[in-house]
Amino acid sequence: MAKYKTIVIAVLVVALAILIMGRLRREGTLEGNRAPDVALKTLTGDTVRLSDFEGSVVMLNFWSAACPPCREEMPAMQRVYDELREEGFEIVAVNVNDSPTVAAQFISENSYTFIVLKDDGQASRTYEVQFIPKTLIIDRKGVIRYIKVGAISEQALRQQVRKWL
């Protein structure tokens, strides 16, 4: 009986691993394609479209204030934004799961100056967000050039943005 349980558990672990690998591999299906246009609200209620940023290199970042890796990467995001925004770099930070009040408080407390939008679920579905943080780098023509699931380092972000500026 114990041997049977071990086999069943092993099969379940392998099946779960295959499922996770399939989802992670699917994350790359957007790369190289035109970024789907989505319309989202700012924390103050104005509507912004992703296509409004065409002509700039855009970091599209999905995050939540309750996500430790999301919070850890944001200071580096702000530094790269400060350094490269004059060259045509924009950050569009799409908040998931937080209330607008919580998101606004977090952004204000940390003095972040990049654009923050609130996701109603549409953008997360469109961009196949399974895990956060998720970062996409979109070139000036609106093509997704890089996708990273998990926190992105300052060095990797700077390198990816400079590549497409």
Secondary structure, DSSP 8 states (H G I E B T S, - for coil): -HHHHHHHHHHHHHHHHHHHHHHHHHGGGSTTSB----EEEETTS-EEEGGGGTTSEEEEEEE-TT-HHHHHHHHHHHHHHHHHGGGTEEEEEEE-SS-HHHHHHHHHHTT--SEEEE--SHHHHHTT--SSSEEEEE-TTSBEEEEEES---HHHHHHHHHHH-
